[in-house]
Amino acid sequence: MISKPVRRLPVENGISGWEAISQRSFPVRSLEGNVTADWLIIGAGFAGLSAARRLRQLRPVDKIVVLEASEVGKGTSGRNSGFMIDVPHNLSSSEYSSGSTDATRLEMAQNRSAIAFAKEAAAEYGMSRETFDPAGKINAAATGRGIKLNRSFGESLKGAGEKHSFLDAAEMREITGSDYYLGGLYTPGAVLIQPADYIRDFAAGLSSNVDIFERSPVTALKRDHGIWVAVSPRGSVSAPKVIVGVNGHIDDFGYFRGRLMHIFAYASITAPFAADDVGHRVSGQSRWALLPADAMGATVRKITSRGQSRIAIRTKYTYDTTVALTKRRMAKMAEAHRTSLDARFPGLKGIPFEHSWAGRICLSLNHVPAFGEIEEGLYSACCENGLGTVKSTLAGMMAAELATGAHSRHLEEYMDHPAPSRLPPEPFAWLGINSVIRLQELRAGREG
């Protein structure tokens, strides 16, 4: 018998602004008693729900159970900035450009496969334009270095035959209402999502033929006579095959230990302000979305609904070996967000932040996923390397195909990568990774 206790459970650091303004359309249902299924999926985020949907397509009559430790939309999947990006995006580098043109094209093809899958789900589950908006995104430059990075990225896109356009300072001012930005690079293939609404709508769409149990953390996972049993506080699920979509928490299940970096990203969202002429004058058009030209800078989004606007900002990163953060750390990051937002939008200084939160990102040193069959009948779809909306969607799809024996070109290409590299031992990893983060944030300067 293989029996593994789960070392730690997820922790929610602060209330995600996306989750706070989201609406549920279905009740919370928790696991009670012992359940038998054909498939068990652990984690109801981008990877887990995508795996469930792909399994439903491949095995329409099989019984599928999803276990979620928290509630749908409250965890990491509802804490990101809401960009589904098709073009290269490597958070471990300050530049977005990939290496070779072939690698860039392969990454874009994989990302677009995931976005197409998400688009089909959005249409099938009736997601609104506010939840799933194929509007593209802008890499915004606030420094001369940012302008050079955008030009370099543009050359990479040009070499790959990708559509893109450059924006000057006046055009950026028209979009954002801010004099802060010197220019921008627009790419049309990205989708903007309200992440908590997207995940909740996705789960609601699946719930008619997939059993999704929330507030049902897996505290132990064991295998006996070819059957996996996931133990939860008030019950268990038995299934011959399991897909784990818990991102960096896979190492708390005992796998990929010492190979995954757990990076906290910090974000805040303003209280609502009127989307009137004054609101337009100080913050531009009703909806826009900016990534920083330097990947370690500030991501900024404006959303508007029912005559009320908000701005969300994400900047600052830390590498931590814990899952819970102190109130002091959270307050310090919120102060940094305030400084960053006020510099961009001085007309919003009187608008307070309503929510500040942190989300856990998983990276590997060699920028590869923690993917594959890790025990007989146990599959990992984890480690999204800073782009969980797309990479985790893709991993969930691929895990379902791998586990069912389905064959596809995307699966063959996705499987063609090494294992995540081993990290240095602690405390050297903590010191080294945080030092690199600090240096990159300093180099980003006004982009942050």
C-alpha positions, 0 to 999 in steps of 0.5 A, a space after each residue: 500500500 502507498 499512503 501519503 499524508 498531505 503535509 500542508 493545506 492551502 491558505 488564503 492570504 487576504 480576500 481577493 478583490 475578484 472573489 469579493 465582487 464575484 457572484 456564485 450561481 450554485 450552492 457550496 456542496 461538501 463531501 460527506 461519506 465515502 464515494 466511488 468514482 472512475 476519476 478523481 480530480 484534486 483541485 478545482 482551479 484552471 487545471 482541475 476544471 479543465 481536466 474534468 471538462 476534457 475527461 467529460 469529452 473523452 469519457 462521457 459516461 464515466 463518473 468524475 469527482 472533483 475535490 476542492 480544499 477551499 471554495 471555487 474561486 477563492 484560491 489561487 485561481 481567483 487571485 491572478 490578474 486575469 490575463 490569458 496570454 497567447 504570446 511568450 510570457 516568462 516571469 522568471 525573466 525580465 523579458 518576454 521574448 523567447 529564445 528561438 523562433 521555433 520555440 516561440 511558435 510552439 509556445 504560442 500554438 500550445 497557449 492558443 490551444 488552451 485559449 480555444 478550449 477556454 473560449 469553447 467553455 465560455 460559450 457553452 457555459 454562457 459567460 458574459 463579456 465582462 467575464 471572458 473578453 477577447 480584447 487583447 492586452 498592452 505591454 506598457 512602458 514607463 521608462 526608456 528601458 521599457 521602450 527598448 524591451 517592447 521593441 525587442 519583444 516586437 522584433 521577436 513577434 515580427 520574426 514569428 509573423 505575429 500581429 502587433 502594434 506600437 502605441 505612443 505616449 498620447 495613445 497610452 494617455 487616451 486609453 488610460 488617462 495617465 501621463 505615466 506611460 511613454 508607450 505600449 505594445 498591443 497584441 490582439 490574441 490575449 483574453 481578459 477574464 474576471 478570474 473568480 467569475 470565470 472559475 465559478 461559471 466554469 464549475 457551474 457549467 460542469 456541475 450538472 454532470 461532474 460532482 464538485 465538492 468544496 471545503 473538502 481538502 485532501 488530507 491523505 492520499 493512498 493506493 491499495 490494490 490498484 485503487 487510489 483513496 483520497 481522505 477528507 475530513 468527512 469522507 473519502 473518494 476512491 478511484 482507479 485514476 487521479 489527476 492532481 491540479 494543485 499547482 505548487 502544492 503538489 510538493 505537499 503531496 510528496 512529489 517534486 520536493 526541492 524542485 519548485 519555487 513558491 513565489 507570492 505575488 501581491 495585488 490590491 483593488 480600489 473601492 468603486 468610483 463613478 464611471 463618469 466624466 471625472 472618472 474618464 478624465 483621471 483613468 481613461 477608457 472604461 476597460 483596459 489591461 496593461 502588463 509591464 514592459 519589464 515582466 517584474 513591473 506592475 500589472 494594472 487593469 481597469 474594469 467597469 460595470 453598472 456605472 462603477 469602475 475599479 482599478 486592480 494593480 499587482 506588483 511585488 514578489 517574494 519567495 517563501 517556504 511558508 503558505 501563510 503571510 503576516 499582516 505586516 507583510 500584507 500591509 507593507 505590500 499594500 503600501 507599495 501598491 498605493 505608491 505605485 497607483 498614485 504615481 500613475 493616477 494622482 486623481 485617484 489618491 482619494 479612492 482607497 483600496 478595498 481589498 489587498 491579497 496575495 496569490 501563490 505562483 509556482 515556478 521551476 528553475 528550467 521553466 517546465 511544468 511538473 507534469 506526467 504520471 508520477 505513480 501508477 494511475 496518478 497524474 500531475 498537472 502542476 507548476 504553471 510557471 507564472 501563467 496559470 490561466 493558460 498553462 494550467 488550462 493546458 496542463 489539465 487538458 493534457 493530463 486528461 489525454 495522457 490518463 485516457 490514452 488519447 493521442 494528440 500532437 499537442 500532447 506529444 509536444 507537451 511531453 517533450 520536456 525534462 523534469 523540473 530542475 533541483 533547487 539549491 538547499 535552504 537557506 541558500 534557495 531563499 537567499 538566492 531567489 529573493 536576491 534575484 527578485 529584489 535585483 529585478 524589481 530594482 532594475 524595473 524601476 518605474 515599471 513597478 
